């Protein structure tokens, strides 16, 4: 049994979803990889990479959300439109159509 107290300020939720991680590794080499996140909270997430990233390094994390337009609403006297979409599963091993 782990006797260490969890000092996280936000509750973590177990999940499995893809994220894109971009930044520079410890050697200063830029990278962009799609990996599977293992959990998330309102403040962060965790994931596994096969490279060295120093603590304090700034990364850009994005969540690919493929989607399909299911509804369009027009606004009176405007060219703007409101679009409603449905998210589709993301599979990085398959090319998007």
N, C-alpha and C positions, 0 to 999 in steps of 0.2 A: 504494500500500500504506500502511495506517495504521501509523505508527511509535509511536503512543501505547500504553502498556501498559494493559491492562484491569485496573483495581484492584478490581473487584467481588470480594466474599468468597465468593459463591455462584454456582455454574454456572447460566447461563440456558438455558432450553429454549424453542425456537421453538414456538409454539402459536397457535391462533386460537379464542378462546372469548369469550362475552359476560360482562360484569361490570356491576354497578350501582355507580355512583360518586355519592356524596352528600357535600355539604359546602357551603362558602360560597366564592364567587368573590372576586376582588380588590376588588370594589365592596361586598362584604359581603352579596351577594344569595344566599340559599340555592338550591341546585339539586339535582336528582336525575336522572341520565341513565344510559341503558344504552348501553354502547359495547363495541367489540370489543378485547380485549386481544391483544397481539401476541407476548408471551413471558411466562414466569414463572420464578421460582426459589422456593426455600423461604423466602426473605425478602421477595419482592415481585413486582411485575408492571409492565408499561408499557402505555400506551394513549394515544389521541389524543382531545383535547377541543377544541371551538371556543369556548374562553373562557379568561380569564386567571386562573390560580391561583398565588398567591405561594408561593415556597419556604418550607417550614415549616408550611404550612396543613395542618390535620388533616382527613383525608378518611375516610369510611366506605366500604369496598369489600365488596361481597357478590357471590356467584356464584349466579345463579338455577339451581336444579337440579330441573326438573320430574321427577316420578317417579310410578311406579305400584306399588301394593302387590301383591306376588306371593306372600307367605306370612305367616301369622300363627301364632304359637306361644303357647299359654296356659301360665301358671305355676300349679302346684298351690297351693291355698289363697290365691290372690291375684286381684284384679281386673286387675292389670297384664298387658299382653300385649307380646310382642316382635314387631315388624313388620320384614319384609324388603322392600326396594323395589328397583326397577330404574330407573336414570336414563334419561330420554328427551331427545332433542335439544331445545334451547331456541331458539325463533324469535321474537324480540321483535316482528317485524312482523305476527305472527299472534296473535289472541287465544287464550288458553288455554281449553280446553273444560272 
